Structures are given as C-alpha cells and as structure tokens.
C-alpha cells in the first residue's frame, strides 16, 4: 500500500504542474483586442497596405499621360586643333594649339493633345487599379479577422476540453478514494483498487496531452497577432463559446451580393478588361502632339584670320532658337496586329464576365452549404445539451450505486465516459456552430463586425 499512497501524492503534484491556470506575467485579451492587435501588427496585412499605397501613388494624371514632359540637355566642351596648310606656291602654313570651345543648352516640351481617348481611359484604369488595391487590402484584413476569431474560439474549445478532462480526473480520483476505503474495510478487492488507479493515470495522461494542445493553440493565436514575444503568456477573457443563433439566409444572401469582397474584385477585373479593350481600340485613331523647345548654342574660336576685306574672323558665335510644332499622325497598318489585339481583348472581356458569374455561383453555393451546416449545428446544440443533462443525472445515480456496491467498476467507467463524451460533443458542436457563423459573416462581407 505504500506505493499506492506515493502514487496518490504524486498525481496532484503532476496536475498542478500541467494546469494552464498557473500562469505568471499574464496578458488578458478579449476578442476585440486580439483582432485589433492582429490588424495593426500582422505582416501580411502590412504588405497588403503597402501594395494599396503603391496603387494609390500610381493614380496620377501624369502617369495617365495628361501632363507634358519637359526635358533639358546641356553640354560644354572644346577641342584642341593643329592644322597644316600647303599652299599652291609651295609655301606651308602651320597653326598649332588652336583651342575651340562649344556649349549648348536646350529646353524641350512634349505634350500629347489627343491619343484616341487613350489617356482618359488609362486614367480610369489607374483609378480602378487603386480601388482594386483597396479591395485586396480589405480581403487580407477579412481573412485575418476570420482566422483570429476562429483561433480565439478554438483556444477556448481546448480550454473547455481541458476543464472537462480535469473533471474526469476528479471523478477518477473520487473513485480511487472510494475503492481504497472499501479495500481497507474488506468490502472490495485490491484488483478493483488497482484498476481505479490505472483509470486515474490514463485520465491524467490525457490531461497532460491536452495541455500541449492549449499551448500550441496559444502560439498560433499569438502568431496571427504578430506579437513580438511569442513566449508571452496570454489569457483570454472569454471562457465559453457564444454564437449568434439568429442569422437568416435571405439577409445573408442580400449582403453577399452587395458586399462580398471576392465578388467586388471580380467585378473590378471585368471593368479593367473592358478598359484594356478601349485602350487597344484607341490606337486606331489619329494622334496629335504638341512639341516646343528653346535652344542656345555658343561656339568660341581659338584663333582668327584676316578676311579678304581686312577684317578679323569671328572669335565666338552665339545662337538662340525657339521652335514649336504640332504633329498629326496615324498608324495605318501594322500587319493586322491591332485587329488581333482587339479580338483577344474582346475575348478577355467575355472571360472576365464568365469568371464573375462563376465566382458568384461558387459563393452562393458556399453560402447555402455553410448555412445548412449552421442550421444543423444549432439543432445539434439543443440535442447535445439535453444529452448532457441526462448524462449528468445518470452519473449521480451511478456514483451512489457504486458507493453502495450495487454497480461494478466497468459499469461506472462506462457511465463516466458517457458523460465526458457528451460534454466533449457539446463543446465540439458549439465550436462548429461558431465556425459556421464566422464563415457566413465572411461570405456576407460582415466579418469586420467582430472588430
């Protein structure tokens, strides 16, 4: 019996060490804090926001081609020349070290006046791409919120499992106490006592493994929130899984068609493909460009000669020129490539339309499927709550009969297992109901309501 007593002493110590309730330097998080922290710190959301900023920076009139381009070129240089001139009378004239200098400065302006509506259409496309960047950021945020909410309640599910297993350990410990008293009084065999201890050890081992699942879930939640120190202990404010049981399919469908982010992105893609077709079609129109420039040139001569009139040649020369002009042109034939590009662009417009219809159908089907699961889980919650009440009453009766010796150990174990299974099924179906709720709100574009 000494070994039995030692084992009974060690078991509570083990349970105390593995209990998640013994946490130091705790940070308390409710759902809202988890979501807000994730939206502020998650790296994928930061990348999406940067991509959105790039698309916003690209949405300018200059990038579309409305504004002129102004360039300037400036140069200063020179040359060192040696010249030998042989005259007809046999004389020779040599000049060496003649240094000439040159300098130019030019300012040019080029502005398209008409490109077959290419510029206006390009500006519209940049605006659509900007809005696409905003939608991509919104989708990234919605996906993150859905993941955080799901992991938050998954962690609560694991904690509830842990509490359920703790209750199982307490029942097994009570059974060991009863069997020990009966064994000491000679009303029971040592075999039954040893079997009770085996059950207690099995339940304790299961509890220890469940603690590992809790720690893993906590790490995933902290990773989604992008906490700098993943070793920080966090405690969730909520202790139970609460879900909305009043979601209606008709309202969700209406919200989905109006606010679903995937549908909005597909619609933007369709608009962009139509604008691409207009841009290609604009190449069939003539184009009109305005160009203007101002040029200054300087040339300095290292030496001069006497002219026939007795005057010295130029020592330097300066030229100032202002020019302007309009260029009217048109691409007449380019090997039928423009016709091919327009045909392909029309096909792409049609493909985008089909893709939008496909996404719409997929989303409607997903909404309907998840809603069926949501309704079924609501019914299962009610059923499992009733089963749990019956199992609890059944266990109370079984424990009393076991104390009186009217129930065998195996029968008590079955009753105990039935209660624990009923509790786990209820916890599981509540979590599945919550997952269905999260999916429905995400499809309907309302998952940000959790913020």
TORKOL-4160 file (C-alpha; in steps of 0.2 Angstrom, whole numbers, padded with zeros to 4 digits, m for minus):
451
<pt num="1" X="0000" Y="0000" Z="0000"/>
<pt num="2" X="0015" Y="0012" Z="0002"/>
<pt num="3" X="0017" Y="0013" Z="m0017"/>
<pt num="4" X="m0002" Y="0017" Z="m0019"/>
<pt num="5" X="0000" Y="0031" Z="m0006"/>
<pt num="6" X="0015" Y="0038" Z="m0015"/>
<pt num="7" X="0006" Y="0037" Z="m0032"/>
<pt num="8" X="m0009" Y="0046" Z="m0024"/>
<pt num="9" X="0003" Y="0060" Z="m0018"/>
<pt num="10" X="0012" Y="0062" Z="m0034"/>
<pt num="11" X="m0004" Y="0064" Z="m0045"/>
<pt num="12" X="m0010" Y="0080" Z="m0038"/>
<pt num="13" X="0008" Y="0087" Z="m0040"/>
<pt num="14" X="0008" Y="0082" Z="m0058"/>
<pt num="15" X="m0009" Y="0090" Z="m0061"/>
<pt num="16" X="m0004" Y="0106" Z="m0053"/>
<pt num="17" X="0012" Y="0107" Z="m0064"/>
<pt num="18" X="0002" Y="0105" Z="m0081"/>
<pt num="19" X="m0013" Y="0116" Z="m0076"/>
<pt num="20" X="m0014" Y="0131" Z="m0088"/>
<pt num="21" X="m0022" Y="0141" Z="m0074"/>
<pt num="22" X="m0004" Y="0143" Z="m0066"/>
<pt num="23" X="0002" Y="0157" Z="m0077"/>
<pt num="24" X="0013" Y="0171" Z="m0072"/>
<pt num="25" X="0015" Y="0189" Z="m0081"/>
<pt num="26" X="m0002" Y="0186" Z="m0089"/>
<pt num="27" X="m0009" Y="0197" Z="m0103"/>
<pt num="28" X="m0028" Y="0197" Z="m0104"/>
<pt num="29" X="m0035" Y="0198" Z="m0121"/>
<pt num="30" X="m0053" Y="0199" Z="m0126"/>
<pt num="31" X="m0059" Y="0195" Z="m0144"/>
<pt num="32" X="m0058" Y="0214" Z="m0149"/>
<pt num="33" X="m0041" Y="0216" Z="m0143"/>
<pt num="34" X="m0035" Y="0201" Z="m0152"/>
<pt num="35" X="m0042" Y="0207" Z="m0169"/>
<pt num="36" X="m0036" Y="0225" Z="m0167"/>
<pt num="37" X="m0019" Y="0219" Z="m0162"/>
<pt num="38" X="m0018" Y="0207" Z="m0177"/>
<pt num="39" X="m0024" Y="0221" Z="m0189"/>
<pt num="40" X="m0011" Y="0233" Z="m0183"/>
<pt num="41" X="0004" Y="0221" Z="m0182"/>
<pt num="42" X="0001" Y="0206" Z="m0194"/>
<pt num="43" X="0014" Y="0206" Z="m0208"/>
<pt num="44" X="0003" Y="0200" Z="m0222"/>
<pt num="45" X="m0009" Y="0215" Z="m0219"/>
<pt num="46" X="0006" Y="0227" Z="m0219"/>
<pt num="47" X="0011" Y="0220" Z="m0236"/>
<pt num="48" X="m0007" Y="0222" Z="m0242"/>
<pt num="49" X="m0007" Y="0240" Z="m0236"/>
<pt num="50" X="0009" Y="0244" Z="m0245"/>
<pt num="51" X="0003" Y="0237" Z="m0261"/>
<pt num="52" X="m0013" Y="0248" Z="m0259"/>
<pt num="53" X="m0002" Y="0263" Z="m0256"/>
<pt num="54" X="0008" Y="0259" Z="m0272"/>
<pt num="55" X="m0008" Y="0258" Z="m0282"/>
<pt num="56" X="m0014" Y="0274" Z="m0275"/>
<pt num="57" X="0003" Y="0283" Z="m0279"/>
<pt num="58" X="0001" Y="0277" Z="m0297"/>
<pt num="59" X="m0016" Y="0285" Z="m0299"/>
<pt num="60" X="m0010" Y="0302" Z="m0305"/>
<pt num="61" X="m0014" Y="0312" Z="m0321"/>
<pt num="62" X="0004" Y="0312" Z="m0325"/>
<pt num="63" X="0005" Y="0293" Z="m0325"/>
<pt num="64" X="m0010" Y="0293" Z="m0337"/>
<pt num="65" X="m0002" Y="0305" Z="m0349"/>
<pt num="66" X="m0012" Y="0321" Z="m0346"/>
<pt num="67" X="0003" Y="0331" Z="m0342"/>
<pt num="68" X="0018" Y="0336" Z="m0353"/>
<pt num="69" X="0035" Y="0330" Z="m0352"/>
<pt num="70" X="0049" Y="0343" Z="m0350"/>
<pt num="71" X="0067" Y="0339" Z="m0353"/>
<pt num="72" X="0083" Y="0349" Z="m0354"/>
<pt num="73" X="0100" Y="0344" Z="m0361"/>
<pt num="74" X="0116" Y="0355" Z="m0358"/>
<pt num="75" X="0134" Y="0352" Z="m0364"/>
<pt num="76" X="0150" Y="0361" Z="m0364"/>
<pt num="77" X="0166" Y="0355" Z="m0372"/>
<pt num="78" X="0180" Y="0360" Z="m0383"/>
<pt num="79" X="0194" Y="0354" Z="m0395"/>
<pt num="80" X="0212" Y="0357" Z="m0397"/>
<pt num="81" X="0217" Y="0358" Z="m0415"/>
<pt num="82" X="0233" Y="0358" Z="m0425"/>
<pt num="83" X="0232" Y="0362" Z="m0444"/>
<pt num="84" X="0245" Y="0361" Z="m0458"/>
<pt num="85" X="0240" Y="0370" Z="m0474"/>
<pt num="86" X="0251" Y="0368" Z="m0490"/>
<pt num="87" X="0248" Y="0382" Z="m0502"/>
<pt num="88" X="0250" Y="0381" Z="m0522"/>
<pt num="89" X="0265" Y="0392" Z="m0522"/>
<pt num="90" X="0274" Y="0379" Z="m0511"/>
<pt num="91" X="0273" Y="0388" Z="m0495"/>
<pt num="92" X="0266" Y="0380" Z="m0479"/>
<pt num="93" X="0256" Y="0387" Z="m0466"/>
<pt num="94" X="0255" Y="0379" Z="m0449"/>
<pt num="95" X="0244" Y="0383" Z="m0434"/>
<pt num="96" X="0246" Y="0373" Z="m0418"/>
<pt num="97" X="0237" Y="0373" Z="m0401"/>
<pt num="98" X="0221" Y="0381" Z="m0408"/>
<pt num="99" X="0208" Y="0379" Z="m0394"/>
<pt num="100" X="0190" Y="0380" Z="m0399"/>
<pt num="101" X="0175" Y="0379" Z="m0386"/>
<pt num="102" X="0157" Y="0374" Z="m0388"/>
<pt num="103" X="0142" Y="0375" Z="m0377"/>
<pt num="104" X="0124" Y="0371" Z="m0379"/>
<pt num="105" X="0108" Y="0372" Z="m0368"/>
<pt num="106" X="0091" Y="0366" Z="m0373"/>
<pt num="107" X="0074" Y="0365" Z="m0365"/>
<pt num="108" X="0061" Y="0354" Z="m0374"/>
<pt num="109" X="0042" Y="0352" Z="m0370"/>
<pt num="110" X="0032" Y="0337" Z="m0377"/>
<pt num="111" X="0013" Y="0335" Z="m0374"/>
<pt num="112" X="0001" Y="0323" Z="m0382"/>
<pt num="113" X="m0015" Y="0333" Z="m0386"/>
<pt num="114" X="m0025" Y="0318" Z="m0392"/>
<pt num="115" X="m0022" Y="0299" Z="m0392"/>
<pt num="116" X="m0039" Y="0292" Z="m0397"/>
<pt num="117" X="m0045" Y="0293" Z="m0379"/>
<pt num="118" X="m0031" Y="0283" Z="m0373"/>
<pt num="119" X="m0026" Y="0295" Z="m0360"/>
<pt num="120" X="m0043" Y="0297" Z="m0352"/>
<pt num="121" X="m0046" Y="0278" Z="m0352"/>
<pt num="122" X="m0029" Y="0275" Z="m0344"/>
<pt num="123" X="m0033" Y="0287" Z="m0330"/>
<pt num="124" X="m0049" Y="0277" Z="m0327"/>
<pt num="125" X="m0040" Y="0261" Z="m0327"/>
<pt num="126" X="m0027" Y="0268" Z="m0314"/>
<pt num="127" X="m0042" Y="0273" Z="m0303"/>
<pt num="128" X="m0049" Y="0255" Z="m0305"/>
<pt num="129" X="m0032" Y="0248" Z="m0300"/>
<pt num="130" X="m0032" Y="0259" Z="m0285"/>
<pt num="131" X="m0049" Y="0253" Z="m0279"/>
<pt num="132" X="m0043" Y="0235" Z="m0283"/>
<pt num="133" X="m0028" Y="0238" Z="m0271"/>
<pt num="134" X="m0041" Y="0244" Z="m0258"/>
<pt num="135" X="m0051" Y="0228" Z="m0260"/>
<pt num="136" X="m0036" Y="0217" Z="m0259"/>
<pt num="137" X="m0031" Y="0225" Z="m0243"/>
<pt num="138" X="m0049" Y="0223" Z="m0237"/>
<pt num="139" X="m0049" Y="0204" Z="m0241"/>
<pt num="140" X="m0032" Y="0202" Z="m0232"/>
<pt num="141" X="m0040" Y="0210" Z="m0217"/>
<pt num="142" X="m0056" Y="0200" Z="m0218"/>
<pt num="143" X="m0046" Y="0184" Z="m0220"/>
<pt num="144" X="m0035" Y="0188" Z="m0205"/>
<pt num="145" X="m0050" Y="0193" Z="m0194"/>
<pt num="146" X="m0059" Y="0176" Z="m0198"/>
<pt num="147" X="m0043" Y="0167" Z="m0194"/>
<pt num="148" X="m0040" Y="0176" Z="m0177"/>
<pt num="149" X="m0059" Y="0174" Z="m0172"/>
<pt num="150" X="m0058" Y="0155" Z="m0177"/>
<pt num="151" X="m0042" Y="0153" Z="m0167"/>
<pt num="152" X="m0048" Y="0163" Z="m0152"/>
<pt num="153" X="m0063" Y="0151" Z="m0150"/>
<pt num="154" X="m0053" Y="0136" Z="m0155"/>
<pt num="155" X="m0042" Y="0140" Z="m0140"/>
<pt num="156" X="m0057" Y="0142" Z="m0129"/>
<pt num="157" X="m0063" Y="0125" Z="m0135"/>
<pt num="158" X="m0046" Y="0117" Z="m0130"/>
<pt num="159" X="m0048" Y="0126" Z="m0113"/>
<pt num="160" X="m0065" Y="0118" Z="m0111"/>
<pt num="161" X="m0059" Y="0101" Z="m0116"/>
<pt num="162" X="m0045" Y="0103" Z="m0103"/>
<pt num="163" X="m0059" Y="0108" Z="m0089"/>
<pt num="164" X="m0069" Y="0093" Z="m0095"/>
<pt num="165" X="m0053" Y="0082" Z="m0093"/>
<pt num="166" X="m0050" Y="0089" Z="m0076"/>
<pt num="167" X="m0067" Y="0084" Z="m0071"/>
<pt num="168" X="m0064" Y="0067" Z="m0077"/>
<pt num="169" X="m0048" Y="0066" Z="m0066"/>
<pt num="170" X="m0058" Y="0072" Z="m0051"/>
<pt num="171" X="m0071" Y="0058" Z="m0054"/>
<pt num="172" X="m0057" Y="0045" Z="m0056"/>
<pt num="173" X="m0048" Y="0052" Z="m0040"/>
<pt num="174" X="m0065" Y="0050" Z="m0031"/>
<pt num="175" X="m0067" Y="0033" Z="m0037"/>
<pt num="176" X="m0049" Y="0029" Z="m0031"/>
<pt num="177" X="m0054" Y="0036" Z="m0014"/>
<pt num="178" X="m0070" Y="0025" Z="m0013"/>
<pt num="179" X="m0061" Y="0009" Z="m0018"/>
<pt num="180" X="m0047" Y="0012" Z="m0006"/>
<pt num="181" X="m0060" Y="0014" Z="0008"/>
<pt num="182" X="m0069" Y="m0001" Z="0003"/>
<pt num="183" X="m0052" Y="m0011" Z="0001"/>
<pt num="184" X="m0047" Y="m0006" Z="0018"/>
<pt num="185" X="m0064" Y="m0011" Z="0025"/>
<pt num="186" X="m0063" Y="m0028" Z="0016"/>
<pt num="187" X="m0078" Y="m0024" Z="0005"/>
<pt num="188" X="m0068" Y="m0024" Z="m0011"/>
<pt num="189" X="m0053" Y="m0032" Z="m0019"/>
<pt num="190" X="m0036" Y="m0025" Z="m0022"/>
<pt num="191" X="m0039" Y="m0028" Z="m0041"/>
<pt num="192" X="m0053" Y="m0015" Z="m0041"/>
<pt num="193" X="m0042" Y="m0003" Z="m0032"/>
<pt num="194" X="m0028" Y="m0005" Z="m0045"/>
<pt num="195" X="m0040" Y="m0004" Z="m0059"/>
<pt num="196" X="m0046" Y="0013" Z="m0052"/>
<pt num="197" X="m0028" Y="0019" Z="m0051"/>
<pt num="198" X="m0025" Y="0014" Z="m0069"/>
<pt num="199" X="m0040" Y="0024" Z="m0075"/>
<pt num="200" X="m0034" Y="0039" Z="m0065"/>
<pt num="201" X="m0017" Y="0038" Z="m0073"/>
<pt num="202" X="m0025" Y="0037" Z="m0090"/>
<pt num="203" X="m0035" Y="0052" Z="m0087"/>
<pt num="204" X="m0020" Y="0061" Z="m0080"/>
<pt num="205" X="m0010" Y="0057" Z="m0096"/>
<pt num="206" X="m0024" Y="0063" Z="m0107"/>
<pt num="207" X="m0025" Y="0079" Z="m0097"/>
<pt num="208" X="m0006" Y="0082" Z="m0099"/>
<pt num="209" X="m0008" Y="0080" Z="m0118"/>
<pt num="210" X="m0022" Y="0092" Z="m0119"/>
<pt num="211" X="m0011" Y="0105" Z="m0110"/>
<pt num="212" X="0000" Y="0103" Z="m0125"/>
<pt num="213" X="m0014" Y="0107" Z="m0137"/>
<pt num="214" X="m0018" Y="0123" Z="m0127"/>
<pt num="215" X="0000" Y="0129" Z="m0129"/>
<pt num="216" X="0000" Y="0126" Z="m0147"/>
<pt num="217" X="m0016" Y="0135" Z="m0150"/>
<pt num="218" X="m0010" Y="0150" Z="m0140"/>
<pt num="219" X="0006" Y="0151" Z="m0151"/>
<pt num="220" X="m0004" Y="0151" Z="m0167"/>
<pt num="221" X="m0015" Y="0165" Z="m0160"/>
<pt num="222" X="0000" Y="0175" Z="m0155"/>
<pt num="223" X="0007" Y="0172" Z="m0172"/>
<pt num="224" X="m0008" Y="0179" Z="m0180"/>
<pt num="225" X="m0007" Y="0194" Z="m0169"/>
<pt num="226" X="0011" Y="0195" Z="m0174"/>
<pt num="227" X="0016" Y="0198" Z="m0156"/>
<pt num="228" X="0035" Y="0202" Z="m0154"/>
<pt num="229" X="0037" Y="0189" Z="m0140"/>
<pt num="230" X="0029" Y="0173" Z="m0143"/>
<pt num="231" X="0033" Y="0167" Z="m0126"/>
<pt num="232" X="0022" Y="0179" Z="m0118"/>
<pt num="233" X="0008" Y="0171" Z="m0108"/>
<pt num="234" X="m0009" Y="0177" Z="m0114"/>
<pt num="235" X="m0026" Y="0173" Z="m0105"/>
<pt num="236" X="m0042" Y="0175" Z="m0115"/>
<pt num="237" X="m0056" Y="0185" Z="m0106"/>
<pt num="238" X="m0070" Y="0173" Z="m0113"/>
<pt num="239" X="m0072" Y="0156" Z="m0106"/>
<pt num="240" X="m0086" Y="0149" Z="m0116"/>
<pt num="241" X="m0091" Y="0149" Z="m0135"/>
<pt num="242" X="m0105" Y="0161" Z="m0138"/>
<pt num="243" X="m0113" Y="0161" Z="m0156"/>
<pt num="244" X="m0127" Y="0170" Z="m0165"/>
<pt num="245" X="m0142" Y="0159" Z="m0167"/>
<pt num="246" X="m0152" Y="0172" Z="m0177"/>
<pt num="247" X="m0144" Y="0173" Z="m0194"/>
<pt num="248" X="m0156" Y="0172" Z="m0209"/>
<pt num="249" X="m0152" Y="0165" Z="m0226"/>
<pt num="250" X="m0161" Y="0178" Z="m0236"/>
<pt num="251" X="m0152" Y="0193" Z="m0227"/>
<pt num="252" X="m0135" Y="0185" Z="m0229"/>
<pt num="253" X="m0138" Y="0182" Z="m0247"/>
<pt num="254" X="m0143" Y="0200" Z="m0250"/>
<pt num="255" X="m0127" Y="0206" Z="m0240"/>
<pt num="256" X="m0116" Y="0194" Z="m0250"/>
<pt num="257" X="m0122" Y="0201" Z="m0267"/>
<pt num="258" X="m0119" Y="0218" Z="m0261"/>
<pt num="259" X="m0103" Y="0217" Z="m0250"/>
<pt num="260" X="m0094" Y="0201" Z="m0254"/>
<pt num="261" X="m0076" Y="0206" Z="m0257"/>
<pt num="262" X="m0072" Y="0192" Z="m0269"/>
<pt num="263" X="m0087" Y="0197" Z="m0280"/>
<pt num="264" X="m0081" Y="0216" Z="m0279"/>
<pt num="265" X="m0064" Y="0211" Z="m0285"/>
<pt num="266" X="m0071" Y="0200" Z="m0299"/>
<pt num="267" X="m0082" Y="0215" Z="m0304"/>
<pt num="268" X="m0066" Y="0226" Z="m0305"/>
<pt num="269" X="m0057" Y="0214" Z="m0315"/>
<pt num="270" X="m0071" Y="0214" Z="m0328"/>
<pt num="271" X="m0071" Y="0233" Z="m0329"/>
<pt num="272" X="m0052" Y="0233" Z="m0331"/>
<pt num="273" X="m0053" Y="0221" Z="m0345"/>
<pt num="274" X="m0066" Y="0232" Z="m0354"/>
<pt num="275" X="m0054" Y="0247" Z="m0351"/>
<pt num="276" X="m0040" Y="0237" Z="m0359"/>
<pt num="277" X="m0051" Y="0234" Z="m0374"/>
<pt num="278" X="m0054" Y="0253" Z="m0376"/>
<pt num="279" X="m0035" Y="0257" Z="m0374"/>
<pt num="280" X="m0031" Y="0245" Z="m0388"/>
<pt num="281" X="m0046" Y="0252" Z="m0399"/>
<pt num="282" X="m0039" Y="0270" Z="m0396"/>
<pt num="283" X="m0024" Y="0265" Z="m0407"/>
<pt num="284" X="m0035" Y="0266" Z="m0422"/>
<pt num="285" X="m0037" Y="0284" Z="m0420"/>
<pt num="286" X="m0025" Y="0298" Z="m0426"/>
<pt num="287" X="m0014" Y="0306" Z="m0413"/>
<pt num="288" X="m0009" Y="0324" Z="m0411"/>
<pt num="289" X="0006" Y="0330" Z="m0401"/>
<pt num="290" X="0012" Y="0347" Z="m0397"/>
<pt num="291" X="0031" Y="0350" Z="m0396"/>
<pt num="292" X="0041" Y="0365" Z="m0392"/>
<pt num="293" X="0059" Y="0369" Z="m0387"/>
<pt num="294" X="0071" Y="0383" Z="m0384"/>
<pt num="295" X="0090" Y="0380" Z="m0389"/>
<pt num="296" X="0105" Y="0391" Z="m0385"/>
<pt num="297" X="0122" Y="0387" Z="m0393"/>
<pt num="298" X="0139" Y="0395" Z="m0391"/>
<pt num="299" X="0155" Y="0392" Z="m0401"/>
<pt num="300" X="0172" Y="0400" Z="m0397"/>
<pt num="301" X="0186" Y="0401" Z="m0409"/>
<pt num="302" X="0204" Y="0399" Z="m0403"/>
<pt num="303" X="0211" Y="0410" Z="m0417"/>
<pt num="304" X="0205" Y="0421" Z="m0431"/>
<pt num="305" X="0211" Y="0425" Z="m0448"/>
<pt num="306" X="0211" Y="0441" Z="m0458"/>
<pt num="307" X="0197" Y="0441" Z="m0471"/>
<pt num="308" X="0198" Y="0447" Z="m0489"/>
<pt num="309" X="0191" Y="0463" Z="m0483"/>
<pt num="310" X="0204" Y="0466" Z="m0470"/>
<pt num="311" X="0193" Y="0461" Z="m0456"/>
<pt num="312" X="0196" Y="0449" Z="m0442"/>
<pt num="313" X="0186" Y="0432" Z="m0442"/>
<pt num="314" X="0174" Y="0428" Z="m0428"/>
<pt num="315" X="0181" Y="0425" Z="m0411"/>
<pt num="316" X="0164" Y="0417" Z="m0405"/>
<pt num="317" X="0147" Y="0414" Z="m0410"/>
<pt num="318" X="0130" Y="0413" Z="m0400"/>
<pt num="319" X="0114" Y="0406" Z="m0407"/>
<pt num="320" X="0096" Y="0407" Z="m0399"/>
<pt num="321" X="0082" Y="0397" Z="m0406"/>
<pt num="322" X="0064" Y="0394" Z="m0401"/>
<pt num="323" X="0054" Y="0381" Z="m0410"/>
<pt num="324" X="0037" Y="0374" Z="m0409"/>
<pt num="325" X="0025" Y="0362" Z="m0419"/>
<pt num="326" X="0011" Y="0351" Z="m0420"/>
<pt num="327" X="0012" Y="0333" Z="m0426"/>
<pt num="328" X="m0003" Y="0324" Z="m0433"/>
<pt num="329" X="0000" Y="0305" Z="m0436"/>
<pt num="330" X="m0009" Y="0289" Z="m0438"/>
<pt num="331" X="m0004" Y="0271" Z="m0438"/>
<pt num="332" X="m0012" Y="0264" Z="m0454"/>
<pt num="333" X="m0006" Y="0246" Z="m0455"/>
<pt num="334" X="0004" Y="0236" Z="m0443"/>
<pt num="335" X="0002" Y="0218" Z="m0450"/>
<pt num="336" X="m0015" Y="0215" Z="m0443"/>
<pt num="337" X="m0008" Y="0215" Z="m0426"/>
<pt num="338" X="m0020" Y="0228" Z="m0420"/>
<pt num="339" X="m0035" Y="0218" Z="m0426"/>
<pt num="340" X="m0028" Y="0203" Z="m0417"/>
<pt num="341" X="m0026" Y="0213" Z="m0401"/>
<pt num="342" X="m0043" Y="0220" Z="m0401"/>
<pt num="343" X="m0050" Y="0202" Z="m0404"/>
<pt num="344" X="m0041" Y="0195" Z="m0390"/>
<pt num="345" X="m0046" Y="0209" Z="m0379"/>
<pt num="346" X="m0064" Y="0206" Z="m0383"/>
<pt num="347" X="m0062" Y="0188" Z="m0378"/>
<pt num="348" X="m0054" Y="0193" Z="m0362"/>
<pt num="349" X="m0069" Y="0204" Z="m0358"/>
<pt num="350" X="m0080" Y="0189" Z="m0361"/>
<pt num="351" X="m0069" Y="0178" Z="m0350"/>
<pt num="352" X="m0070" Y="0190" Z="m0336"/>
<pt num="353" X="m0089" Y="0190" Z="m0337"/>
<pt num="354" X="m0089" Y="0171" Z="m0336"/>
<pt num="355" X="m0077" Y="0172" Z="m0321"/>
<pt num="356" X="m0088" Y="0184" Z="m0312"/>
<pt num="357" X="m0103" Y="0173" Z="m0315"/>
<pt num="358" X="m0093" Y="0158" Z="m0309"/>
<pt num="359" X="m0087" Y="0166" Z="m0293"/>
<pt num="360" X="m0105" Y="0172" Z="m0290"/>
<pt num="361" X="m0111" Y="0155" Z="m0291"/>
<pt num="362" X="m0097" Y="0147" Z="m0281"/>
<pt num="363" X="m0100" Y="0160" Z="m0267"/>
<pt num="364" X="m0119" Y="0157" Z="m0267"/>
<pt num="365" X="m0116" Y="0138" Z="m0266"/>
<pt num="366" X="m0104" Y="0140" Z="m0252"/>
<pt num="367" X="m0116" Y="0152" Z="m0243"/>
<pt num="368" X="m0130" Y="0139" Z="m0244"/>
<pt num="369" X="m0119" Y="0124" Z="m0239"/>
<pt num="370" X="m0112" Y="0133" Z="m0224"/>
<pt num="371" X="m0130" Y="0139" Z="m0219"/>
<pt num="372" X="m0136" Y="0121" Z="m0220"/>
<pt num="373" X="m0122" Y="0116" Z="m0208"/>
<pt num="374" X="m0126" Y="0131" Z="m0197"/>
<pt num="375" X="m0144" Y="0126" Z="m0195"/>
<pt num="376" X="m0140" Y="0108" Z="m0192"/>
<pt num="377" X="m0127" Y="0113" Z="m0179"/>
<pt num="378" X="m0140" Y="0123" Z="m0170"/>
<pt num="379" X="m0151" Y="0108" Z="m0169"/>
<pt num="380" X="m0137" Y="0098" Z="m0163"/>
<pt num="381" X="m0133" Y="0110" Z="m0149"/>
<pt num="382" X="m0150" Y="0108" Z="m0142"/>
<pt num="383" X="m0149" Y="0089" Z="m0143"/>
<pt num="384" X="m0132" Y="0088" Z="m0135"/>
<pt num="385" X="m0137" Y="0100" Z="m0121"/>
<pt num="386" X="m0152" Y="0088" Z="m0117"/>
<pt num="387" X="m0140" Y="0073" Z="m0118"/>
<pt num="388" X="m0128" Y="0081" Z="m0106"/>
<pt num="389" X="m0142" Y="0084" Z="m0093"/>
<pt num="390" X="m0147" Y="0066" Z="m0094"/>
<pt num="391" X="m0128" Y="0060" Z="m0093"/>
<pt num="392" X="m0125" Y="0071" Z="m0078"/>
<pt num="393" X="m0141" Y="0064" Z="m0069"/>
<pt num="394" X="m0136" Y="0046" Z="m0074"/>
<pt num="395" X="m0118" Y="0049" Z="m0067"/>
<pt num="396" X="m0125" Y="0055" Z="m0050"/>
<pt num="397" X="m0136" Y="0039" Z="m0049"/>
<pt num="398" X="m0121" Y="0028" Z="m0054"/>
<pt num="399" X="m0109" Y="0035" Z="m0041"/>
<pt num="400" X="m0122" Y="0032" Z="m0027"/>
<pt num="401" X="m0125" Y="0014" Z="m0033"/>
<pt num="402" X="m0106" Y="0012" Z="m0034"/>
<pt num="403" X="m0103" Y="0018" Z="m0016"/>
<pt num="404" X="m0117" Y="0006" Z="m0011"/>
<pt num="405" X="m0108" Y="m0008" Z="m0020"/>
<pt num="406" X="m0123" Y="m0011" Z="m0032"/>
<pt num="407" X="m0113" Y="m0006" Z="m0048"/>
<pt num="408" X="m0097" Y="m0013" Z="m0055"/>
<pt num="409" X="m0081" Y="m0003" Z="m0059"/>
<pt num="410" X="m0083" Y="m0006" Z="m0078"/>
<pt num="411" X="m0101" Y="0000" Z="m0077"/>
<pt num="412" X="m0096" Y="0016" Z="m0068"/>
<pt num="413" X="m0082" Y="0019" Z="m0081"/>
<pt num="414" X="m0095" Y="0017" Z="m0095"/>
<pt num="415" X="m0107" Y="0030" Z="m0086"/>
<pt num="416" X="m0092" Y="0042" Z="m0083"/>
<pt num="417" X="m0086" Y="0040" Z="m0101"/>
<pt num="418" X="m0104" Y="0044" Z="m0107"/>
<pt num="419" X="m0104" Y="0060" Z="m0098"/>
<pt num="420" X="m0087" Y="0065" Z="m0104"/>
<pt num="421" X="m0091" Y="0061" Z="m0122"/>
<pt num="422" X="m0107" Y="0071" Z="m0120"/>
<pt num="423" X="m0098" Y="0086" Z="m0114"/>
<pt num="424" X="m0085" Y="0085" Z="m0127"/>
<pt num="425" X="m0098" Y="0083" Z="m0141"/>
<pt num="426" X="m0107" Y="0099" Z="m0134"/>
<pt num="427" X="m0091" Y="0109" Z="m0134"/>
<pt num="428" X="m0087" Y="0102" Z="m0152"/>
<pt num="429" X="m0104" Y="0106" Z="m0159"/>
<pt num="430" X="m0103" Y="0124" Z="m0151"/>
<pt num="431" X="m0087" Y="0127" Z="m0159"/>
<pt num="432" X="m0093" Y="0120" Z="m0176"/>
<pt num="433" X="m0108" Y="0132" Z="m0175"/>
<pt num="434" X="m0096" Y="0146" Z="m0172"/>
<pt num="435" X="m0085" Y="0142" Z="m0187"/>
<pt num="436" X="m0101" Y="0142" Z="m0197"/>
<pt num="437" X="m0106" Y="0159" Z="m0191"/>
<pt num="438" X="m0088" Y="0166" Z="m0195"/>
<pt num="439" X="m0089" Y="0159" Z="m0212"/>
<pt num="440" X="m0107" Y="0166" Z="m0215"/>
<pt num="441" X="m0102" Y="0183" Z="m0210"/>
<pt num="442" X="m0086" Y="0182" Z="m0220"/>
<pt num="443" X="m0095" Y="0177" Z="m0236"/>
<pt num="444" X="m0108" Y="0191" Z="m0232"/>
<pt num="445" X="m0094" Y="0204" Z="m0231"/>
<pt num="446" X="m0098" Y="0207" Z="m0212"/>
<pt num="447" X="m0084" Y="0198" Z="m0203"/>
<pt num="448" X="m0076" Y="0215" Z="m0198"/>
<pt num="449" X="m0091" Y="0216" Z="m0186"/>
<pt num="450" X="m0080" Y="0207" Z="m0174"/>
<pt num="451" X="m0068" Y="0221" Z="m0173"/>
